[in-house]
Amino acid sequence: MLELSNITAGYERGSPVVRDMSLAVARGEAVGLLGPGGCGKSTLAKVAALLHRPDAGTVVLDGTTVTDYRHRARALRTTVGVVLQAPRLSAGDPGLRLRDLIAEPLQATGRRIEIRERVDELAHAVGLGGDLLTRGIAEVGDGDLQRACLARALVLRPRLLICDEMTATLDASTTTALIAAVEAYRRETGASLLAVGPDHTLLTRWCDRTIDWSPPPGA
């Protein structure tokens, strides 16, 4: 499903954050990428999600080697759902209603006819009840906003879900609920998962296997 081979990536020329890193996620598999803050795991997750072009190495997603990041990668991105650590940074316009936030990928890909049914279905799946869908981003807490961000990540029925410290700022009950929603989706669809974070206990319980990435100092 996903193969990253010898990836080197960063944000400034000559200063890579990730050096020569490889990993693979098979179809239907859940892989945990475990590592401390600052080791480069979030950058690697962005490469995996086709949100950041690596300086070197090969990305193969769903059997396709990604070379053209302007056109081919744009089409492949719809097969990947991404949930980031900080929901307020990833959600965008604070005046946006949660319903509209979840529907954004459907709007962007011209699937407007699916919006009402799909948004209602996912709101139920992630535990957004009552009038929460009508509230603006600024009117809800981080837990409910992250539920909406997860629903947005699932709305196009991705074959790969990337959760980059998805539950880092959440309480235990919300963490349990979001992981349960991810696993329910995976059971239904057979989707793969790359879960990124520093919590060894969480990732080993959640995933089929974990990759412990702790680069040596100065690496």
PEMO-V28297 format. One record per pair of residues at least 4 apart in sequence whose C-alpha atoms are under 6 Angstrom apart, sorted by sequence separation. I is the first residue (numbers start at 1). GAP is how many residues later the second one is. If there is no record, write none. Layout:
i->(I:I)
gap->(GAP:GAP)
//
This chain:
i->(47:60:68:69:87:107:114:115:119:124:142:186:203:46:47:60:106:107:123:186:10:46:59:60:106:9:10:59:9:167:9:8:8:8:7:6:7:6:6:5:4:4:3:126:2:18:2:17:1:1:1:122:160:162:165:159:160:161:162:163:164:165:160:162:99:98:97:97:97:96:97:95:96:95:94:94:9:8:9:8:8:7:102:7:102:6:5:5:4:4:126:3:3:2:2:87:1:1:83:82:81:81:81:80:79:82:85:79:80:81:82:83:84:85:80:82:85:84:83:28:30:32:36:28:29:30:31:32:33:34:35:28:32:34:27:32:32:31:30:33:34:30:31:32:33:34:35:31:34:35)
gap->(4:4:4:4:4:4:4:4:4:4:4:4:4:5:5:5:5:5:5:5:6:6:6:6:6:7:7:7:8:8:9:10:11:12:13:14:14:15:16:17:18:19:21:21:22:22:23:23:24:25:26:29:31:31:31:32:32:32:32:32:32:32:33:33:34:35:37:38:39:40:40:41:41:42:43:44:45:46:46:47:48:49:49:50:50:51:52:53:54:55:55:56:57:58:59:59:60:61:67:71:72:73:77:78:79:79:79:80:80:80:80:80:80:80:81:81:81:82:83:162:162:162:162:163:163:163:163:163:163:163:163:164:164:164:165:171:175:176:177:177:177:178:178:178:178:178:178:179:179:179)
//
